[in-house]
Each structure stands twice: as C-alpha cells, then as structure tokens.
Amino acid sequence: MHIGQKVLFELKKEISEIEYDRYIKKLVYDTKRSRSNIVYFTAPNMIIAKWVKTKYQEKLIHLFELKNEIRPEIKISVGLNNKQNITTTVAKHTSDKNISKSTYLNPSLTFESFIIGSSNQFAYTTAKSVAEKPGKQYNPLFIYGGVGLGKTHLLQAIGNYHIDLGKTVIYTTLEQFMNSFTSHLRSQTMDRFRDKFRECDLLLIDDIQFLSRKEQTQEEFFHTFNELYNANKQIVITADRAPNKIAGLVDRLKTRFEWGLMADIQPPGLETKIAIIQKKCELDGIRLNNEIVNFIATHMGDNIREIEGTIIKLNALSSMLNQEITLDFAQNAIKDQIKEKKENITIEDIIKIISKELNIKPSDITSKKRTKNIVNARRIAIYLARNLTPNSMPQIAVFFGMKDHTAISHAMKKIHEIIENDENFKVLLDELSNKIHTDSQK
C-alpha cells in the first residue's frame, strides 16, 4: 500500500463513512508525480476537488507529515485535463526564529483563539501558567479528555507562545515520535534522534496513549523524559484518558506523568459550544444567525473539530451552490450526520436525563399520572424522542403507553406552542438536548 492510500485510510478513521464514500474515496493518488514535499490527487469533478480543498486540506497535510516528517504541498486536479486543474498549494511553515525542523505548529491555535468555558477553564488556566513559567511548578503538564475537545489546541498554544519568544519547541504526535525512533534505530543514527528530542526548551507530545505496549519506545521516551525534566525543560503531554487508565504503560512512566499536574477537559456545555461556533464564524467571515448556531450546537455533539468542520461544510456548500445559509439549508446539509447521532440515542437515554435534571422519577414520566410537573416532563420526553431518535410517532406512542400517534402529535403541538411563547422553555429544551447528546457519546 503506497503512502497516499495509507493517508486516505487514516483519514477514513476520523470522518463519517458517508463523507468518506462521497468525497475522499473518489480521490486518486498520483504515484508518478507525487514526492515527499508535493502530493498530487485527482478528483472526478470540480465540486469534490473544491470540497476536499475546503474541508480536508490541512488534515491531509498533517497526515502526510506524520508519515514522513515533511509538510507537503497538496495539489488536487480535476479529471485528466490539466487545463481544468483546481490546485491548492500550502506553503511550508517557515520562520526566522530558532525552531527545530521537527516542529509543525498551527499559528492560529493560540490562547487568544481558545474559547473558555466551565468544562475547560482549569486546563486553559494551567496551560497558560505553564506557557508563562515553563519548567517550574507544573512539569510535566498532562492534559487529557475526549476527542475534539481542545487538547491539541492548548498544546499548540503553549508552543506558539514560546515560538514567539524565540525558544526551541518540539511538537510531535506520539505516532510521529515512534516513526522517527524506528527510522533512526534502523539507520543506526540514534545520536541524532536523541539530540533532536532532548536539546529543546519545550517538548509537546500529543496522544501519548498510543505509547501503550510499545516497550522499546517506552524505554526511549523514559530516558528522554528524564533528560528534559532534570534540565528543567518543560514537558506537556496530552492523552484521551488519565495516565492510570492507559493500559500497557509501564508504572515508572505513569508515575512520572503524575509528577506535575493533570488537567482534564470535559465535554463543553451548550453556552461554550455556541461561543465556539460564533468565534469560528467570526474568524472565517461566515454568517450564521442565532437560530442556525443554536441548531448546530444542540445537534452536533461535543467534538469541536467536527462542529468546526460542519461550519466549513455549510460555507463551502453555500458558496458552491450560491445559496444563503438558512436553517432549512443547514438542516438539509448535515442531516446525514444528525441521523448518525440519532441512531446512538434511545428513549431510555432521554428519560434518564430528564428525570435527573427535572427531579422526577423515570417511572412517573411513562405513567398515567397527570400532575402538572409530570405532564410537562412527559411532553418534553416525547418532543425530544421525536427530534433526537429515529423512532416514528407510532413507536413513541407504544413506548409511552398511548393510544396511537395522534396523542404524540397533540403533545408535539402543545410543546411547539410553549416554545413560541416561552424563551426560557426553549433554552431548557436546548440544554437537555445537549446533555443527552453528551451522555450518548460516553
């Protein structure tokens, strides 16, 4: 399998099957023209070429970089006619400052562009503190949390802060660290490898969980860690879980990861997601009204990268089709993604969250009781079941022990009336929807 296929296969793991089949699968890697520093793909039409350029260009560059440690240009042409080429070129990141060639930081990932909420406040504060006083109080800093919540953003924000100060920063994913280790080991140039990773001011390692069960690499990283730590050089590490939850990691590394400070990032609340969407739109010059912003925040789960990708997708489609982004346009554009999320949510999940948030027994929600608070909770459960799950109205009626779908229709109508007249009630529905999406992804 050539490197182009490997990269597309890696990308497949990070995006929906629908988008992979619709766009990425149709790319053809040009083995004859491609080199380590320039990569050629062919797309079947202009729409797919432009779509890949808009949404996946940076990701493709990053994945190629992981494979051979070189940040390439990406060129996408349409068909076989060079006159119809749509080409995107990404210049290599250069700087007059003293930066190791193994360091590739996204200059847009800064503390200023990071949106702070209750879910990430602690991680942000500690990351900022480490940036301002490296190698002091919090060394190492270990940031952990789920996919797409902002760990890499904070890691690179620390790096960019020190790049601006002229410091030598190495940012690398664990996969890139392992690939470099293996390459130097085979070529018997381990001195060069050790110089590269041990003679820096800051070492930033992303996705350390992949060190699991890699005994030889763990041994090398252990000594790299010790060298930097003893020299008061700052080490920052990210993972998808706490050190003691990473299976196959030797105890002495777990212990060292816990020497400094551990900061977790929780899934963002609704307000934080709305703020992130608004910030993304502001930075990219995209106009979305509040109704669309709330719809995306409520229905797209917690993965911030996925949410940002959705915004880029809407903007790209709007540009290609020359249509304004309305709520109907947005709903239609991301309906496949929402459908996937619906399939992961059950009515039981909905009732569990509602009963907890409204302090009502789950059995009361599905009972025949008619007290005001229970009727209100039951209507909310029916409304959310209809909107967040793939169940039909007859299926929902059976679940709640109602006569037929007309009872569900009546409940839906009543909820819509309340929404029209009570803004606070609408906010409650959005918050419950967000919590249900969050819970379904755990």
N, C-alpha and C positions, 0 to 999 in steps of 0.2 A: 504493500500500500504506500503510494507516494505521499509527500508531506501535505499536498493540497487536500487529498481525501481525509487524511488524519485530522486536519484542522476543521473541515466541514463536519466530521464525525463528532469532534469535541463540541462544536457549536450546537449540534443537534441535542446534546445533553442539557443545554441551558435555555432552550426556547421551546415553544409549544410544537407538538407534532404537526399541527395544521400549518403553522407558518413555515416550518422546515419543508414540508411537502410542497407548499405553494410557491416558495421563493428559493430557498437555499439549495434544495435538491436539484433544481434546474440549472445551477451553475456548473460550468465545465472548466476544470483547472487546465491551463495550458502548460504542459510539462516542458515543451520545447523552448518557449520563450522565457519562462519564469526562472528567476535566480534568487539567491538568498536575500538580496536587497530590493528586488522588484518582483511582484507577483501578478500574473495575468489570469483573469477569469473571463469566460464568455457567457453571456446571458441570452435567452431566446428572444427577448424583446426589450424595448425601451423602459416599460413600466417596471419590470423585475430589476433591470440594471439600476434604475433610479432609486427603487425601493431599498435594494441592498446597500447602495451608496449612502442613503439617508440613515438607515437604522443599524446596519451591521458592520459598517466600515471599520470603526475603531475596534470593535470586538475581534474582527478578523486579523487586524494588525497585531493586536495583543496576543492572540493565539499563535500566530506565526512566530512572534517574538519569543514566546515560551519554548517553542520547539528548537530554535537555533540561535537565540540570544541576539538577533538582529531585527531592528524595527524596519520593516519593508514599506515600499510604496505599493499601493493596491490599485490595479487598473482593471476596469470592467468594460468589455466591449460588447456590442450587440451583434449577434449572429457572426457571420464570417466576413462581413463587409467593413473594412477598416474605415471607410468614409462615414459610416454610421456610428463610429465609436462614441460611447459616452464614458469619459475617463475621469477617474478621481485620483488625485495624487496627494499623498500625505507626506510632507517633508519630514525628514528626520529631525528629532528634537536636538537642537544644539545650544550651547551656552558658552560664554567666555569664562564662566566660573569653573572651579576645580571639581568636576563631577566625574565619578567613575563611569566608565562606558557601560557598566552593567546596570546602571540606574536609569529607569524609564518612568518618569513621573508625569501624570496628567496635570498641567499647570492650572486647570480650572478647579481641581479638588483642593480647596483651601478651607481654613476655618471660617472665613467670611461667607463662603457659599454653602456652608453646612447649616441645615435648619435644625434648631434646638427645640426639643420637647421634653416632657417628663420622662419619656422612655429612653432617651439618650443623653440626658443632662449630665449625669455622672461621668459617662465615658468621654463626653466632649470636654468637660472641665479638667479631667485628669490628663487627657491628650494635650490640651493647651498648656497645662502646667509642665508636662514633660518637654514640650517644644521650647518653652521659655527657660527651663532649668534642666537640661539633659544630663544624664548620668549621676543625678543626685538622689532625690528621695524615692522616686518610683522607677526602679530599674531592676528587672525588666517591667515594662507595662504590657499586660496581657489583656487584649480586648476580645471578647467573644460574644456570639449571638448568631441568629439565624441568617439565612441567605438574603442578600439585598437590603440589609438594614443600615448600612453605612460604615461598616468596619474598615473597608478599604479606603473610603473617603477620609476617615480620620487618620489612618496610617499615612496616606499620601499627603495630607495636610501638614503633618509633622515634618515629612520630608521636604515639602515645598518651603516651609518656614525656614529650614536650615540651608536649603539651596540658596535662598535669598541672602543668607549670611555668609555665603562662600564656603560652607562646610562640605566635607566629603560624605555623601549619603549613598547608601546602597539600599534600594528597594527591590525585592525579588519575591516571587511566589515560591512556595516550598518545592513545587514541581521544577521550576527553573533552577533552584539550588541543587536539587538531585541530579538534573540533567548535566549541569556544569560539573558537579562532583564526579559523575560517572565518566564524562568525557576526559577530564584531566587525569583520572585514575588510569584509564586505558592508554593515554598518551604519555603516562609517567611524568606529568608536569604538575604534581600536587603542590609544589612550592608556589607556583603562580596562582593556583586556586586559593591557597591559604593567604597569600599576600592580598589578593583581591578582597576577600571577605573579612580579614582581620585588621587591615590598615584603613579603617574608615572611622568617621566620627559617630555615625548612626547606622545601625543595621535594622532594616524594617523587613520582617518576614510575614508574608500573607499565607493563610490556610495551612498552619502548622499541623493540623490534624492528619494531613497526608504523610506525615513522618511515621505514622503508625506502622509497626512491624518492619520498618526499614532499618535493620540492625546496624549495618555498616555506615549508613548515612547518619543515623542517630549518634554513633560514636564520633564521627567527624564534627557534627553540629555541637555536640557536648564540648569538645575542645575549643571550637570557635567561640561558643558562648563564654567559656571561662576566660579566654584571652581578652575578649572585649570587656567583660564585666570587671576583671581585675585592673583594666586600664581606665576604668570609669567611663567607658563608652556606652552610649545609650542603646538599648535593645528594645524594640517594640514588636510584639507578636500578635497575630490575630488567628482565631480559630472559630469553628462553628459550635464549640462546646468548651466547658471548663477543662483545665488540664487533667483533673482526676477522673474525667469522663471519657478521655481519649484512650481507648483500648490499644494494647500493643505498644505503649510508650513506656520506656524504662523509668523506674522510680526516681533515679537521680536527675533526669530531665524534668519530670513532673515537679520535683522539689524545687529545682531552680526556677521554673516558670512561676512558682508561687512565692519566690523571694521578694518580689517587688509589690506590685499592686495588680489586682484583677478587676476589670470593669466590664460589666455585661451591658449589652444593648437589647432592650425589649422591643417587641413589635410596636410601631407608632400608634398613638391614638388618632382619632378622626381629625382633630384640630391640627395635629402635626402633619398629617398627610395632606390636608388642604393647603397648609402653608408651603409644603414642599412642592406641590403642583403649581401653586401661584408663583413661587420663586423660579421654577423651571420655565414657566411660560414667560416670565419677565426677562430671564437671561437669553432665551431663544427668540424673543419677539413674537410669541404665539398668543393669540387672543382667544380665551375661553371664558364664557360667562360663568357666574357663580353656580348656576344650575348644572352645567356640564362638569365643573370642578367637583361639586358635591357628588355627582353620579360616579365619577371615576374613583374618588376617594372611598366611596361606600362599597363599590362593587369589585374593585381590583385587588383586594387583599393587601398584604403588608410589604411585599417585595418592592422596595423603592426603585430598583433598576427596572423592574417590569412596569411600574407606573410611569417612569420617565420614558420607557420605550413606547408605551401606549400614546403618550403625548406626541412623541416624534411621529408615530404612525398616523395619527389624526392629521397632523400638519402636512405630512407627505401626501396623504390621500387628498386632502383639501386642495393642495397645490396642483397635483396631477389632474384632478377632475374639475378644477376651477370652481369649487363649491364652498360656500361658507360652512363653518363648523357649527352646526346646530345640535340640539340634544338628540334629535332623531338621527342625524348623521353619525354622531358619536356612538349611539346605541347600536346602530347597524354595523358600524365599522369594527366594533370589538365584541360583537355578540358571540362569536365562537369562543373567545377567551372567557367570557362570562359563563357560557354554557359549561365549559370545563370545570369552573369553580362551583357551579350549581350541583354538579354531579357528586361533589365531595361533601355536600351539606344534606343532612336529614332533618325531618320534622322534629325528631327527638333532640337533635342538637339545638334547634331553635327554642324548644320548650325549656330545655335545661338552662339556657342563658336568660330567657325571660323570667323564669321562676326565681333565679338568683338575683337578677337586677331589680325586679319588682317585689321581691319578698313574698312570693305566692307559691304554694305547693304545686309541683308539676301535675299531680293528680287532679287538682282543682281546675286547672286550665282545660283539661279534657273532660271535665264532669258536666253535669247539667245545672250546676249552681248559677244563680242569676244575680248575685250581689254585684254592685257597680264595678268594684276593682277587678273582680274575676272576669266579668263580661269584657271589660276593657283589655285585660291581658289576653283573653281568648281571641278577640278581634285582631290584636297585634300579631299573635301567633299565626293566625290564618293569613293575614296580609303578608307576613314575611315568608311563610311557607309557599305562598303563590309566587312571590318575587325571587326567592333565593334558592328554591329547589325545582327540579324538573317535574314535580307532581302536578297532575291535572286537577281541576276543581272537583270532579267526582272522587278522585283518590283522596283529596284532602277532606272531603265530606265524610268518607268512610272512616278516616283516622280519628276525626273529632266526633264520630257517632251522630252525624247529622243526617237528615232525611235524604237529601240529594244536593246536587251542585247549586241549586237556586239559593240555598241557605248560605253557601260560600259567597255567591255573587252579592247577596244582600249585605254580608259582613264587609266585603270589599268596598261596596258603595258607601257604607257608613264611615269606613276609615278614610276614604278619599274626601268626604265632607268635612271630617275633623281636621284633616291636613290642610284643607283650603282655609280654614278659619283659625287655626291654632299653630303658630310658627314653632312654639316650644314642643308641641307634639311631634312635628316633623323632625326636629332636632333629635328627639328621643328615638324615633324610628331609625334615623341615620346612625346614631351611636350603637343601638342594638345590632343593626346590620353589620357594623364594623366589628363588633365583638364576636359575632357569630362567624364571620369570615376568618378572624384571627384564630378563634378556637378550632376551626375546621382544619387549619394548616399545621397544628401542633403534632 
